[in-house]
Amino acid sequence: MSTTVESTTERSAAEVNEQIRALWLRSGGTLNGEQREEYRRLVMEWAAVAPQVARAA
């Protein structure tokens, strides 16, 4: 059983999107296994906060 506590600080969709873009730039357009996992995590984080942006518009 994991005892890791996730951060409760939510970043904006724009902040997460910037990290996604930076990941792709660093990788040269091809993600290795570790980068794919980071990308997956970032996309899931982005999806969790993106609807808040849509409701605010």
N, C-alpha and C positions, 0 to 999 in steps of 0.2 A: 504494500500500500504506500502510495506516494504521500509525503508530507510537505511537498513543495507548495508554497502559496503563490498564486498568480498575482501580478501587480494589479491593483484596482484603479490605477491611473489610466484613463482613457485618452488616447490621442485622437486628434481630428482625422477625418478621412483624408484630408489634404496632406497631413503629416505622414500618414501611412503610405499614401500614394507616392509621395516623394521618396520614401525608402524603397518602394518597389521599383521605381524608375532607376534609382541609384544602383540597386542590385543588378538590374539588367545591364546598365552601363559598365559596371565593374566586371561582369562576366563576359562581356563581348558578345552577348546575344545567345550564349549557350550555357545553360546551368548544369553544374555537376550535382551529384546526389545531395550533398550538404546544402547547396544553394537552392535546390528544388524544395527541400524541407523548409528553408527559411521563407521562400516565396509562398509556399502553401500556408504557412503560419501568418504571413503578412496579408495575404488575400483574405483569409478568414477573419483577421482583425479588421480589415477594411470593410468587409461585408457587414460586420457587426455594428459599425458606426456609420456607414453610408446612409442607411435609411433615416437617421437623425437629420442628415443634411437635407434630404428630400422633403421631410416634413417641415423644416425651417424655411424652405424657399417659398 
